[in-house]
């Protein structure tokens, strides 16, 4: 039975959101935009700092960086050698940004007087529910002397897709920060050195455009899925044919296409991992059911399938591999599953007014102090409804200590009474 709870809206921005990344244990980056047309809708990034006020999650805007006419459809973040990099898919190119992190005075940041050197940071503003917490924050300012600030500086830009209508659809950075993989409309997977952005090799097996990529936790395997209905698993150390090709295996025999793929680590098992995919029916109909599938990536064996009542649009796995999150296409709902069993533990109906475009769990292994919330897991979600939301998974209900004591006393009393009655 699912543990139903929705913390709801964290922040609302002024442009549609397409991609979501966590920067630290408590900082999240969202990106998107309205495109190159003269609609008045901005394109760019916003960074929010998350906290918990004892009742609910709170988000505070840290900075905003606008990207001019280029909408940000996909991005990836990685910290390597004490440097943080952001890569963003902008039309046919991959734009590299350097993210400079500094510690600044907390009171100064709350007043909104902090500015980055490049002038791209606008005044900090309070977001959903923060006004309720601001007086409490001011009282505790002596314990919050420094806060993280971020500065995004554009660096190299490289073309990563070369089709007739070039479009980079997905970008991923390896966990060790040494490789970058891109895929798009020209059906090819390109692997680059990172952050040098030099092309190492091209992987060519898909016959239709790419939809998703992901590196395994140990970075030895790269998974790619495309609209040709196949998931390919590649060696990341060399250019070679895919070591394994996997096709969706629906239980009803209908034609399904993979939509997203993610690897997840296995607790207490080094260099072992699972692969998760979501798939939708080829026939575009809201009545068709989506699939969540768990695979053994060493041999391509399908371990488990869960049928969802509608098509799926987003997939995330927590960095410790314990939980899987999915977002839906039509109702904008969000679900959390236990990774090893795919048991549903949280269902949030209509979390967004439109389809979910991105999901990320609050990390357990990133740097910086974590958000203390008392929840077993917290899943962030975005949508083209311009909203960032959070959904927390409470710990399973347990019996209060006082109830347990009363039960023990009652059992002892009944036992003593029965023994006295029987003359034992």
Secondary structure, DSSP 8 states (H G I E B T S, - for coil): -------EEEEE-SS-EEEEEE-SSSEEEEEEE--SSSSS--EEEEEEEEEE-SSSEEEEEEEEEE-TT----EEEEEEETTEEEEEEEETTEEEEEEEEEEEEEHHHHHHT----TTS------B-TTTTTTHHHHHHTGGG--EEEEEEEEEEEEEE---STT--EEEEEE-TTSSEEEEEETTS-EEEEETTTTEEEEEE---SS-EEEEEE-TTSSEEEEEETTSEEEEEESSS--S-SEEEE---TT---EEEEEEEEEEETTEEEEEEEEEEEEESS--TTS-EEEEEEETTTTEEEEEEEESS-EEEEEE-TTSSEEEEEESSS--EEEEETTTTEEEEEETTSSSS-EEEEEE--SSSSS-----SEEEEEEEEETTSEEEEEEEE------HHHHHHHHHHHHHHHHHHHHHHT-
